[in-house]
Amino acid sequence: MDALLQKLHDRIEDSTESLFGDAWMIAQEGRWNCSQIVEHLGRSYGTTAKLLENALDCGQRPAMEKPTWRQKLGQLLICHVGYFPGGYKAPEIVQPTGLMGHAARDRALSSLERMAAAIDAAELTWGPGPIAPHFLLGAMTAEEWRLFHYCHGRHHLRQLHTRAAYALKKVKKG
């Protein structure tokens, strides 16, 4: 696995090791709980893996257009500067569906491993150019996909730390 995605894998493991029982499910009103955050990450990794696996199975990279200037700006901010904007609703395909606790974490970690392998295979097959389009950011290279998922994961791991601290405090008081 690429070093950046391995670091993300390790951070997900470290961030969830202290969670147990009800702590996974506690959150402030209107916020995702720890299970939902981790499941969302897993679904985003799984979606990317499936996109690339399907293309590799067909033997051709997905259809892509040259990124617009807005897409290039988004790629620059997220993939190269490391800024992931908050406040946007996640697409339906990566919304949490109710996977709980350790099952959500285990699925997220296995999906991350699957995605890392698919990115590596696509890069090996198609070379250094774009390997697949992101629905908002347009055509991205393997390295941009790795950077995107690292930045996205880091964004949600910050939320996870906050929610876990809140939940563990509630569980200990209860």
N, C-alpha and C positions, 0 to 999 in steps of 0.2 A: 504494500500500500504506500502511496505517496506520503512523504513526511508530513505535509500540511494536513492531509485527511487523517493520518494516524494521530496527530496532535488533537484534532477534533474528536476522534473516537475516544481517546484517553480522557479528554475533558468531559465528555458526556458520561463516561463511567464514573469519574471522580465526582461529578456534580450530583449524581443520583445515588451514590453509595450510602448516604446517611438517611435516605427516605425509606419509610416503612408504613405499612397499613394505611390508615386514613390520611396521613400526611401527603400522600400522592394526590388526594382529591380536594384538599382545602385551598381556597383562593378567595380573594376579595371579590365582591359583587361585580359582575361584568368582565372579569379577567379569566384567562385560561388558567387551569390548575397545572400542577407539574406533569401529570399524565398527559394532558392535552398538548402541552408544549413539546414534550418528547415525542408523542405520536405524530404531531405535525412535522417535526424534523424527519422522522422516519418515512412519512408519506412523501415528503419532498425528495428524499434520497431515492426512494423506490420508484417514483415517477421518472426521475432522470435516468435511473438504471434501465427501466423498461423502454424508454425512448431510444436509448443507445443500443440495447440488446435487440430490439426489433429491427433497427436499421442494420446492425451487423448481421443478423440472420438473413435479411434480404440481400445483403451484399452491396448496399449502396447507402451513402450518407443521406440524411433527411434533406428535403428541399429547403433551400435557404436563399434569402435575398440579402443583399448588402445592407448592413445596419444603417438606419437613419442617424442623423446627427444627435437626436434625442436618445436613441438606443446607445450610441457610442458614449454619450455623456453619462448615462446610467452605468455602463460598463466601467468607465473611468472611475466614477465615484465609488461603486461597490467593489469591483474586482481589483482596482489598483490603488485607490486611496484607503479603502477599508471602511467606508461610511455606508451603513445600511439604514435607510430612512424608516422610521416607525410610523404607526398610525394607519396603515393600509390593511384592509381585510384580505386574508389569504384566499387564494382561488379555491373554489369548491373541491377540486380534486385532491387538495392537500389539507383540507379541514379535518380536524380530529373526529373520529366516529365512535369513540367510547372504549378504546383499548385501555386497559388499566395497568398502572404501576410498572412492575418489573417486566410484564409482557410487552408494554409499550417501549420500554428501554431496550429489551432484547431485540425487538423487531427493528427499532431505529438503528441499533448497532449492526445487525445483519444486513439491513438495507444499505447502510453506509459502506460496508465491505463490498457488497454487490455492485454499488454504484462506482466505487473506486476501481474495481476490476473492469467494469464496462468502459469507463473513461480511458483507462490504460489501453484496453483492446482497440477502442476507436482511434486513439492517437497512433497506435502502432499500425493500424490498418490504413488510415487516411492521412497520416502525417501531421505536420505542424499547423495547418490551416484550420478554419472552423470545422467542428465536428457535428454540431447540432444547434438549432435555434432555441433560445429561451423565449417564452411567450411574451415577455415584456422587453427584454434586452437584446433580442435578435441573435444572429449567428455568433457563436462563441467558440474559441479554441478549447482544447482540453485543459490548459492551464487556467483559462478564465472560468471554466466550470468548477475547477477545484477551488479557486479563489472565491467565486460566488458562494459556494456551499460553506466554505470556511467562514466567510463574513456573515452569512445568514445564520449559521450555527452559533457563532459568537454573540450575535444580536439576541438570539433566543436563550442562550445560556446565561446571559445577564439577567433576563427575566426569570429564568429558572432559579437562580441563586436567591433572588428577592422573594419569590413565591415559596421556595423551600424554607427559608428562614421564617417567614410568616407562618407557614403551616406547622413547622416543628414547634414554634412557640405556642401555637393554639393547642396542639396535641399535648404538650407538656402541662399546660394550664388545665386542660380538660380532664 
